Amino acid sequence: MSKFIFQVDKSNFSEWYSKIISTAEIADVRYGIAGFIVIRPWGMYIVKELYRLFEAELEKRGHQPSLFPTVIPEENLEVEKEHVTGFKPEVFWVTEAGEEKLERRLALRPTSETAMYPMYKLWIQGRRDLPLKLYQSCSVFRYEKTPRPFIKGREFLWIEAHDAFATLEEAERQVLEDMETTRSVLYEKLGVPIMAFQRPEWDKFPGAVHTYA
């Protein structure tokens, strides 16, 4: 096994972090487009293990896997103006296909509410169709002004779960369960301490009643 000697002062977190990512062969930032990285094999082993742990926990708690398209019609975002206000400046737009200009712009998903909920509307016809609990493991795209590998990327991997319930009480119980899911994986299985809290009003997710982090 190779031995690495780091000559970077940890007080300079940005330089130290970049050196760790590069030397450990977790990712390579030299792809040529700022904010888009190549995740190398060691990095993907980490990602795959995280996916495995979270997906197993989600399915144990009643979620089912799904995969929605990467592109979202612009009109979907317009319908949910309140929700996407915070994301609009970060959206990547697809405007051409080959040599042809598209009649409507397509967004690369910054998050998937506006991709998933129009389908939920078709699938949920009454209380018998509830609860609906789906998750997907996918890439999302956001034009971050100051990208950093695995912290703020312009393309990054994540897991998102989107649920629909008949009552507010059920939805609130699900939020608490989601926090327990996160604690179970990160703390109990990986030993990473976490702290969950409710964000103040000024820091809520656009369109949310409450936001937890």
ROFI-800484 format. One record per residue: residue in one letter; x, y, z of N, C-alpha, C in turn. Coordinates in steps of 0.02 Angstrom, whole numbers, padded with zeros to 5 digits, always signed. Example, Ala and Ser with C-alpha at 12.3 -4.5 7.8 and 13.67 -1.06 7.14 Angstrom:
<recs>
A+00660-00284+00390+00615-00225+00390+00660-00165+00390
S+00642-00112+00354+00684-00053+00357+00645+00002+00394
</recs>
This chain:
<recs>
M+00042-00060+00000+00000+00000+00000+00044+00062+00000
S+00028+00110-00042+00067+00172-00046+00056+00213+00016
K+00108+00250+00035+00102+00296+00092+00100+00367+00065
F+00055+00407+00092+00048+00476+00069+00068+00523+00125
I+00106+00573+00108+00126+00625+00155+00094+00690+00132
F+00053+00720+00174+00020+00782+00156+00057+00841+00184
Q+00071+00888+00141+00106+00949+00161+00058+01009+00162
V-00006+00995+00169-00056+01048+00167-00081+01063+00237
D-00081+01127+00255-00104+01149+00321-00180+01139+00325
K-00203+01102+00375-00275+01090+00382-00315+01153+00395
S-00282+01207+00414-00318+01270+00424-00344+01297+00357
N-00313+01275+00303-00338+01292+00236-00381+01234+00213
F-00444+01233+00234-00487+01175+00222-00494+01160+00148
S-00505+01211+00107-00517+01200+00036-00460+01163+00003
E-00399+01185+00017-00340+01154-00013-00330+01083+00015
W-00339+01076+00081-00331+01011+00114-00382+00961+00086
Y-00445+00982+00081-00499+00939+00057-00485+00917-00015
S-00466+00964-00057-00452+00947-00127-00395+00897-00133
K-00344+00905-00090-00287+00860-00090-00307+00790-00069
I-00349+00785-00018-00373+00720+00006-00412+00684-00050
I-00458+00719-00081-00500+00690-00134-00457+00664-00191
S-00407+00704-00209-00364+00686-00266-00317+00628-00249
T-00281+00634-00193-00230+00585-00175-00260+00517-00159
A-00319+00517-00128-00353+00455-00112-00388+00424-00172
E-00383+00458-00229-00413+00434-00291-00488+00423-00284
I-00520+00469-00249-00593+00467-00242-00626+00501-00301
A-00598+00557-00322-00625+00594-00379-00570+00633-00414
D-00583+00651-00476-00537+00693-00515-00576+00752-00543
V-00552+00812-00528-00588+00872-00549-00565+00898-00617
R-00519+00863-00650-00490+00889-00712-00529+00870-00774
Y-00595+00867-00767-00637+00847-00823-00642+00901-00877
G-00631+00963-00857-00632+01017-00905-00694+01061-00903
I-00743+01043-00861-00802+01084-00852-00810+01096-00777
A-00806+01157-00756-00808+01173-00685-00871+01145-00652
G-00861+01112-00595-00918+01085-00558-00938+01015-00576
F-00909+00988-00630-00923+00919-00651-00861+00878-00639
I-00867+00825-00599-00809+00786-00580-00815+00714-00606
V-00759+00681-00609-00758+00609-00622-00751+00574-00555
I-00799+00532-00539-00795+00492-00478-00756+00429-00495
R-00699+00420-00463-00656+00364-00477-00679+00301-00439
P-00649+00243-00453-00674+00181-00422-00682+00184-00346
W-00632+00210-00309-00640+00212-00237-00700+00255-00217
G-00710+00309-00253-00767+00352-00239-00833+00317-00253
M-00835+00279-00309-00896+00244-00326-00911+00186-00278
Y-00858+00154-00251-00870+00103-00200-00905+00134-00139
I-00883+00194-00121-00915+00229-00065-00987+00245-00081
V-00999+00273-00141-01066+00291-00162-01112+00229-00164
K-01087+00174-00192-01127+00114-00198-01146+00086-00129
E-01099+00090-00082-01114+00065-00014-01166+00110+00020
L-01160+00175+00010-01211+00220+00038-01279+00206+00007
Y-01280+00199-00059-01343+00182-00092-01372+00117-00064
R-01330+00066-00056-01353+00002-00031-01385+00008+00037
L-01351+00044+00082-01376+00051+00150-01442+00091+00152
F-01444+00147+00117-01504+00189+00118-01562+00155+00082
E-01549+00124+00025-01604+00092-00011-01634+00035+00029
A-01592-00004+00062-01617-00059+00103-01660-00033+00161
E-01638+00021+00192-01675+00050+00247-01741+00080+00224
L-01740+00114+00167-01802+00142+00140-01853+00088+00122
E-01830+00035+00091-01876-00018+00071-01902-00056+00132
K-01861-00062+00183-01883-00094+00245-01940-00054+00276
R-01940+00011+00263-01991+00056+00293-02047+00071+00243
G-02053+00031+00191-02111+00036+00147-02104+00077+00084
H-02044+00103+00070-02034+00139+00008-02019+00091-00050
Q-02038+00111-00110-02025+00071-00169-01979+00109-00217
P-01936+00074-00254-01890+00108-00299-01926+00131-00363
S-01901+00186-00391-01928+00212-00454-01873+00251-00489
L-01886+00271-00551-01838+00314-00586-01877+00356-00635
F-01873+00422-00626-01908+00470-00669-01859+00501-00718
P-01883+00529-00773-01839+00558-00823-01796+00615-00795
T-01737+00624-00826-01691+00677-00806-01717+00746-00825
V-01755+00749-00881-01779+00815-00905-01849+00828-00880
I-01863+00892-00867-01928+00914-00841-01953+00969-00887
P-02015+00965-00912-02043+01018-00954-02046+01084-00915
E-02031+01139-00950-02031+01204-00916-02098+01220-00885
E-02153+01198-00917-02219+01214-00889-02231+01180-00822
N-02199+01123-00810-02204+01091-00744-02174+01136-00690
L-02118+01167-00706-02086+01212-00658-02128+01274-00647
E-02162+01298-00700-02203+01358-00694-02263+01346-00650
V-02292+01286-00653-02350+01269-00611-02331+01273-00538
E-02269+01254-00522-02245+01253-00453-02197+01312-00441
K-02218+01372-00461-02174+01430-00456-02148+01441-00385
E-02192+01435-00336-02171+01447-00267-02117+01398-00246
H-02125+01335-00268-02077+01284-00249-02009+01293-00282
V-02008+01312-00346-01945+01313-00384-01911+01381-00384
T-01940+01430-00351-01911+01497-00351-01837+01495-00332
G-01820+01458-00280-01751+01456-00258-01705+01419-00305
F-01733+01376-00348-01692+01337-00393-01685+01368-00463
K-01730+01413-00482-01732+01438-00551-01664+01465-00574
P-01628+01504-00534-01563+01529-00557-01511+01474-00566
E-01524+01414-00540-01475+01360-00543-01492+01307-00596
V-01546+01318-00633-01570+01267-00680-01527+01266-00743
F-01509+01206-00765-01480+01196-00831-01537+01182-00880
W-01536+01216-00938-01590+01209-00987-01566+01174-01050
V-01606+01126-01074-01595+01095-01139-01639+01133-01189
T-01608+01164-01239-01646+01205-01287-01641+01179-01359
E-01596+01132-01372-01587+01106-01440-01581+01030-01439
A-01603+00998-01493-01595+00926-01502-01565+00917-01572
G-01502+00897-01574-01467+00894-01638-01460+00964-01667
E-01486+00975-01727-01484+01040-01759-01548+01080-01750
E-01596+01050-01715-01662+01083-01709-01670+01116-01641
K-01701+01175-01642-01717+01209-01580-01783+01182-01554
L-01784+01165-01490-01844+01136-01461-01899+01188-01453
E-01962+01166-01460-02018+01212-01452-02027+01234-01380
R-02008+01191-01333-02012+01209-01262-01947+01189-01229
R-01925+01229-01182-01864+01214-01146-01875+01155-01098
L-01823+01116-01089-01825+01060-01042-01771+01072-00990
A-01789+01067-00926-01742+01076-00872-01710+01010-00853
L-01644+01012-00841-01612+00955-00808-01631+00959-00735
R-01657+00904-00707-01688+00908-00641-01641+00936-00588
P-01660+00990-00554-01623+01014-00496-01647+00977-00433
T-01708+00952-00436-01741+00910-00386-01803+00884-00422
S-01838+00835-00394-01885+00799-00437-01959+00809-00421
E-01976+00855-00377-02047+00865-00362-02088+00877-00425
T-02063+00921-00469-02103+00939-00528-02100+00886-00582
A-02057+00837-00575-02058+00779-00620-02106+00725-00594
M-02107+00716-00528-02143+00659-00499-02217+00674-00485
Y-02232+00735-00461-02300+00747-00437-02352+00748-00492
P-02337+00770-00554-02387+00762-00607-02407+00689-00619
M-02360+00644-00609-02375+00572-00616-02415+00548-00555
Y-02397+00574-00496-02436+00555-00436-02510+00574-00446
K-02521+00631-00478-02590+00653-00490-02629+00602-00531
L-02594+00569-00578-02626+00519-00620-02637+00453-00582
W-02591+00438-00538-02594+00373-00504-02640+00373-00443
I-02647+00430-00410-02686+00434-00348-02757+00456-00365
Q-02804+00410-00364-02873+00425-00380-02918+00428-00318
G-02891+00406-00262-02930+00407-00200-02889+00381-00143
R-02919+00377-00084-02883+00356-00024-02855+00285-00029
R-02886+00244-00070-02862+00175-00077-02792+00173-00109
D-02774+00227-00143-02708+00229-00176-02654+00258-00130
L-02673+00272-00068-02626+00302-00020-02610+00252+00036
P-02553+00257+00068-02499+00304+00050-02461+00281-00012
L-02430+00329-00045-02385+00314-00101-02315+00337-00079
K-02269+00290-00076-02202+00305-00050-02150+00279-00100
L-02120+00325-00138-02070+00307-00188-02004+00342-00174
Y-01950+00311-00196-01885+00344-00193-01849+00331-00259
Q-01801+00374-00274-01758+00361-00331-01686+00382-00314
S-01639+00344-00341-01568+00359-00335-01545+00384-00404
C-01521+00446-00407-01510+00476-00472-01461+00534-00467
S-01447+00564-00525-01408+00626-00529-01455+00685-00531
V-01435+00740-00500-01470+00804-00508-01419+00856-00530
F-01445+00911-00557-01402+00962-00588-01420+01031-00562
R-01371+01067-00537-01382+01135-00513-01320+01177-00530
Y-01333+01236-00555-01277+01280-00574-01252+01317-00511
E-01215+01281-00470-01187+01310-00410-01132+01361-00428
K-01133+01418-00395-01084+01470-00411-01014+01451-00389
T-01008+01418-00332-00942+01398-00307-00942+01322-00294
P-00936+01282-00346-00939+01209-00339-00879+01181-00302
R-00892+01126-00266-00839+01090-00231-00858+01016-00230
P-00811+00971-00246-00828+00900-00252-00864+00872-00191
F-00921+00840-00203-00961+00805-00153-00995+00851-00103
I-00980+00915-00104-01011+00963-00059-01062+01005-00097
K-01039+01038-00150-01084+01076-00194-01061+01064-00266
G-01090+01015-00298-01072+01001-00367-01126+01025-00415
R-01108+01032-00478-01157+01050-00528-01194+00989-00555
E-01166+00931-00544-01200+00867-00552-01181+00825-00493
F-01230+00798-00457-01213+00756-00400-01265+00701-00391
L-01244+00648-00357-01286+00590-00345-01321+00597-00278
W-01384+00576-00276-01419+00576-00213-01476+00526-00214
I-01509+00519-00157-01571+00481-00152-01625+00528-00128
E-01682+00528-00162-01738+00569-00140-01800+00525-00133
A-01837+00534-00079-01899+00498-00067-01956+00549-00068
H-02010+00532-00103-02068+00575-00108-02130+00535-00092
D-02167+00557-00042-02223+00519-00016-02288+00559-00018
A-02344+00525-00025-02409+00556-00022-02453+00519+00028
F-02488+00558+00070-02530+00529+00123-02599+00561+00123
A-02645+00529+00158-02713+00554+00163-02719+00611+00213
T-02674+00613+00263-02679+00664+00316-02612+00697+00330
L-02616+00757+00357-02556+00794+00377-02519+00756+00432
E-02556+00725+00477-02525+00688+00533-02481+00632+00507
E-02505+00596+00456-02465+00542+00427-02401+00569+00396
A-02408+00626+00362-02350+00656+00329-02298+00678+00381
E-02321+00706+00437-02275+00728+00489-02240+00669+00521
R-02276+00614+00530-02245+00553+00557-02191+00527+00510
Q-02204+00534+00445-02155+00511+00396-02091+00552+00400
V-02098+00617+00412-02038+00660+00419-01995+00635+00477
L-02027+00620+00533-01990+00594+00590-01957+00527+00574
E-01993+00486+00537-01965+00421+00517-01905+00431+00470
D-01910+00480+00425-01854+00494+00380-01791+00514+00418
M-01801+00554+00470-01743+00575+00511-01713+00514+00547
E-01756+00469+00568-01732+00408+00601-01696+00363+00550
T-01720+00361+00488-01686+00323+00436-01615+00350+00426
T-01610+00416+00423-01544+00447+00413-01498+00431+00472
R-01525+00437+00533-01484+00422+00592-01463+00349+00593
S-01508+00305+00574-01493+00234+00575-01435+00217+00529
V-01434+00247+00470-01380+00233+00422-01316+00268+00442
L-01320+00334+00450-01259+00372+00461-01227+00359+00529
Y-01267+00357+00581-01238+00350+00648-01230+00277+00669
E-01285+00238+00665-01282+00169+00690-01238+00124+00646
K-01241+00134+00580-01203+00090+00536-01134+00117+00517
L-01129+00183+00512-01066+00213+00489-01029+00252+00543
G-01061+00263+00600-01028+00298+00655-01018+00372+00644
V-01059+00402+00601-01053+00474+00587-01105+00511+00629
P-01085+00552+00677-01134+00588+00718-01175+00637+00675
I-01239+00642+00689-01281+00690+00653-01325+00727+00703
M-01351+00784+00682-01397+00823+00723-01454+00846+00678
A-01515+00826+00692-01573+00847+00653-01607+00906+00688
F-01631+00953+00648-01664+01012+00677-01713+01041+00625
Q-01760+01082+00651-01807+01116+00607-01778+01184+00588
R-01777+01197+00523-01749+01260+00500-01796+01318+00517
P-01768+01378+00529-01810+01437+00542-01849+01457+00480
E-01899+01500+00489-01943+01520+00434-01905+01547+00374
W-01853+01587+00387-01817+01618+00331-01774+01569+00292
D-01765+01508+00319-01722+01459+00286-01762+01397+00264
K-01828+01404+00258-01869+01347+00238-01860+01333+00164
F-01872+01270+00146-01875+01250+00076-01934+01286+00043
P-01925+01315-00017-01980+01351-00050-02044+01309-00054
G-02100+01336-00030-02163+01301-00033-02177+01254+00024
A-02130+01246+00070-02138+01198+00125-02175+01228+00184
V-02210+01185+00221-02239+01205+00285-02184+01207+00338
H-02144+01154+00341-02085+01151+00384-02028+01120+00344
T-01967+01137+00363-01908+01106+00332-01862+01083+00387
Y-01839+01021+00381-01794+00992+00430-01727+00977+00397
A-01674+00982+00435-01607+00968+00409-01569+00927+00459
</recs>
